[in-house]
Structures are given as C-alpha cells and as structure tokens.
Amino acid sequence: MVFDGIIISLIVGFLRKGNLRALAQLKLKWGWIFPLLLIIELAVFMLQNDIKFLGKISGSIYIVVYVLGLLFLFMNRKNLGFNLILIGVFLNFLVMVINGGRMPVSVEAAAVLDPGYIEALKDSLYAKHTMLNSSTYLGILGDVIPISDPYPRTQIISIGDILMNIGIFFFIQYLMIHHPITKKVVAIPPLIKGGEKR
C-alpha cells in the first residue's frame, strides 16, 4: 500500500503542476537506511516460504526492520507528514509485536483476495501474516480493511497503512508544490542574434 500512496501522491502533485526539483535538495538523517530496509523486507517476503529457517526467524527480522524504520522516522519527524507516517508505522509495529511478529489478517476482509491466499494464510504459509482470531490482540489494528473495485489493485490494509499514506501524501505534496525551490523560476538565457558577441 505504501507504493500506491507514493504513486498517487506523485500523480496528484504533477496534476497540480508541481515538480521534483526539491528531491535534489532533500536531506534526511539516515537516508540510506530506508532503501536498505525495503530491500531486506522484500527479500524476506519472497524467500521466507522457500527457506524454512528464514521463515522461522522472519517475524524477528520484521520487528528489527520496523524498529530501525521507526528510528529513521523519529529522527526526521520535523519533515511535514513524517509524524503521521511514524504513528502509522508504530501502529503496525505494535499489533505485529504483540502477535508474535506477524500482522493479523481478517479472513472476512481477505475474501476480496484470491481464495488461495486464504488457504495459505490458514496454513501459515505467509510468514509476515497470521489469521486474525479470538486470541488476537488489538485485532482492530490488523489488516481488516478490504479494498477492491473500482480501485485498480485489490488488497487489504490496516489503520496504520492509511495513516502512513496520508503522511506520505502530505510530504510529497510539500516537496512538489510548497517547497521554496519548486517555486524558483529557471532563467533561460536570451538567444544570441547573428553577429553578436557575448
């Protein structure tokens, strides 16, 4: 859902005649850690069902990734939207950490997905997720919100995901529309007529 939020924010920014000049001036503390955490999370997600050992420790890996991500967001909280992103990530982290490092998923909400996903979820084949049941703590913070048609990508999200994406939207809109550098007019040098010298 984070990727969706980024793409939607960029589209809205361009429709509002924004630009990406501010990205060149963007300086975030520990800026290198975000892409690294993203690569680790994607790698674990793709390999956790094929490598048994990785599947067993994946919950712990996700917790470490979340902790480092929260530190990164806290250090950069002065940026517009980062406090909302921080709260959203924390809510996801909280519900995962008190449920064994896995995100609880509502079976009812998951009905919008491929039936094979629900079966895999019941068999615990998705190491990042677990089925929400009566023993789940703070289940309301899990993936309980289904999104389907007319939205182009069917998925289930959490309250934390919504807050994260609102924060991302505010941050990207600031960079594209309201950042001082986006309003600078790029001077175009006058054309030199034939025979003239600079």
N, C-alpha and C positions, 0 to 999 in steps of 0.2 A: 504493500500500500504506500510505502514511502516513495517509491519510484513514481507511482501515479501522482502523488502530491507534487513532486518536483516538476513533472511534465506539465500538469495542469497549470501550475504557477507560472512556468515559463511561457506557455501559450497565452495566458491572460496578460502577462507582462508585455509580450510583443503586441497583442491586440491594443494595449493601452499606449502603444508607441514607445515602449521602454527599450533599453539596450543593455548589453552585458559589459559595458566599459568598467563598471565598478569591480568586476571579478578580478581584473588585473591588479587592483589595489587592495583586495581582500586579504587581511592578515588575521589568521586565527591561531591562538595558542594551541600547540599540539596538533596543528592542522594535518600533519602526516598520519596521525593515528586513525582518523576516520576511514580513509580508503583501506587501510590495513585491517581494521576490524571487519569491514564489509567483506573483504576477500576471505578472511577466516570463517566468518559466519556462512558465506555461500559454499565454501569448500566443505565444511562440516555437514551442512544441509544436504549436499549432493552425495556425500560419501558415507554418511552415518548408517545407512541401511545395508551397505555392501561390506563395510568393515565392522565386525562385531565389537571390537574393543573401542573403536571410535563411537559407536552407538551407545555404549555403556557410559562413557565419560562425556558425551555430548552435552548433557544437562549442565555439568560443571563448567564446560567450555563456554556455553552460552551465558552463564552467570558472570564469568570473568569478563566476557565481551561487554556485557551490559554495565558492569561496574566501571570499566575503563571508559565506556561511552558516556556514562553519567559524569565522570570526572571531566571529560573533554567539554561537555555541555556546560557544566558548572563554571569552568574556567573562562568560558566565552559567553556567560549569561548576560553580559551588557549589550550584546547584539540584539536588535529587535526580533522578537519571535522565539529567541532561544529559551526563555523561561517556560513558555508553553511546550516547546519540544522536550525540555527537561522534565516537566511534570508528566507528559505523555509517556516518555521512556521509563520514568520511575514507576508509573502505574503498571506498565507491562512487566517490568522487573519484579515488582512486589508480588504480583499474582503468580509469576513463574517461580520465584524463590521459595514461596510458602507451599508450592505444589511440586516440590522435587525437581525444580529446574525446567519444568515443561509448561507450555501455555495451554490452559484448559480450553477445549473447543466444544461448543454446544452442538449436539447431534441434530437438534431441530434446525439450527441455523445452517448447519452443513448440508442440509437437504438440497440446497441450491447447487451444490457441487456434484461432481461425478460420483455415482454410487460406490465406485471402487475406493474412493477416498475414505468414506465412512467405514468400510470394511477394514481398510488398512489402519485406520485410527483405532478401531476396536481391538485390533491385533497388536497395537502399539508399534506399528512399523514406521510411524513418523516420530522420530526421537525428540523433535522440538515441541511436539504437541501431545496432549493427552485428552482423553474423553472426559468431558465435564459430567460429574455425577453428584450424588448426595454427599459424598465425602470431600468434595472440592471446597477449598477455602476461597472466599471472595470471588466466587464464580462470575459475578456481575462484571468483573474486570477482564474476563477472558474474551476469547473470540466468540461473541454472541450476536453480532450484528451482521445479517446477511445483505449482500449487495448483488443484484442481478440486473436483468434488462429493465430499463434501456441503457444502463451503464455497460460499456463495452467489455469489461472484464469481470466475470463472476468471481466473488470471493467473500470471505467472512472476516470481519475486523473487530477490533476492541475499542473501548472508550479511549484508551491510551493512544491508539492509532489515529483516532480523529483529532485529538489534541495535538499530536505530533505534526499532522498535516496542516492544521490551522497555523501552527507556529512556522512551519516551512513556508507556507503561503505568504505570511506577513514578512518574513525575512527576504524572500526572493523579490516580492513587490518593492520592498525598500531598496534593494540593490538595483533593480531595473528602472524604477520610477523616481524615487525620492533621494537617492544618494547624490551628494553635491556634484560628483564627477559626471553623472549621467546628464546633467543639465548644461555642461560646458559645450559650447559650440566649437566645432573643429574648424579652424581658419583655413580657407582654401586660397592658396597663393594666386594673385592675378596672372592672367595669361600674358605672355610677353609677345608683343607685336613684332613683326619682321623688322630687322634692322636696329631694334632697341637692345640696349645692354643693361644688365643688372647693376 
